[in-house]
Structure formats: C-alpha cells, structure tokens
Amino acid sequence: MENKVYKYMRVTKRLSDTPKKKSKKRKEEQRYSVDETPQCSSDENESLASIDESGQYVPRFIYRTVKYSQKKKQERDEDSTIAAQLTLQHIKKYYQIPIDLEQNHKFGPHSGMDYNSRLIRAFNLDLLEPKTSEDRNRIPIICISCGNSGHTKRKCPNAF
C-alpha cells in the first residue's frame, strides 16, 4: 500500500515503515506466572455467593444499592416514623406554621395527605417562612429521610 494522502483525508499519525505487532500470547504470559493460579475477581466471587440454596440467583448488589432487606422491613418503617417525628419537631421549632394549612390550595388540602405529611411536604418545597427574621441560611438543615441534621435528603446516605 502506498502512502498517499488526499485532500479529504486527515493525517493524525505518521506512518512508519516497520509495523509493530503485539502478540496476545506474550501479554497472557506476563499476566500470570507459571506457579500462580488465577484468582476470581471480587465480582465473580460475589456472583458465586449470590446463588441461593435452591439454585436461584439473588441480585444482592441491588439490595445494597437500594438498602433492601426482606427481614428488616418493620425496622425501616420505624426509622421513617422516627425521622418524621424529628422533622416535625425541627419545623415547629424554626418555622411558622400557617393557620390556613388545612384550607389553602398552596399546601394541597385535597391531596389526601394528613396534616403532618402536608407540613413536611410544605417544608420540603420551601413554602414555610422562618419564625424569626433570621436568614434561612442560619437555620440548621435537616434530612426528612433519616431525621439527622447537617444534610438534606439528596445527600442522605440512607435515602434512595
């Protein structure tokens, strides 16, 4: 093949006279020594461990991502109840609760939610005003998912 460059061709590399070929065999020899046996990667070990006693595959990596467990469902409900109580205490301490929360369409009176859920939703959407004339930045932030102060729901390690 001749080294011709046409006007429409874009040259990014110079062509060398001696082409270099790499063999796959040499790479494999370098990867493993003769005395060493290849080990399974962590992903392969995890997939082997995620096979159930009945032979069914259980996607445990999804369980870790979603924080799902079949046996601890009740504990998670208790955690969300505690988080809601902590969030309500925070709201009542730092924010004015409007008198017309039950009737004003801004807060969703016909949404089918109870009073506490509507109050947390209004807090989450920044519809509540602070009690004092302080700047909103001085009020400590609280997570509505776990109830801890210092981070929001978007940065919560327990929220999904």
HELIX and SHEET records of a PDB file:
HELIX    1   1 LYS A   24  ARG A   31  1                                   8    
HELIX    2   2 SER A   42  ALA A   49  1                                   8    
HELIX    3   3 ARG A   60  VAL A   66  1                                   7    
HELIX    4   4 LYS A   73  TYR A   94  1                                  22    
HELIX    5   5 ILE A   99  LEU A  101  5                                   3    
HELIX    6   6 HIS A  105  PHE A  107  5                                   3    
HELIX    7   7 TYR A  115  ASN A  124  1                                  10    
HELIX    8   8 ARG A  136  ARG A  138  5                                   3    
HELIX    9   9 LYS A  153  LYS A  155  5                                   3    
SHEET    1   A 2 TYR A  95  GLN A  96  0                                        
SHEET    2   A 2 GLU A 129  PRO A 130 -1                                        
END                                                                             
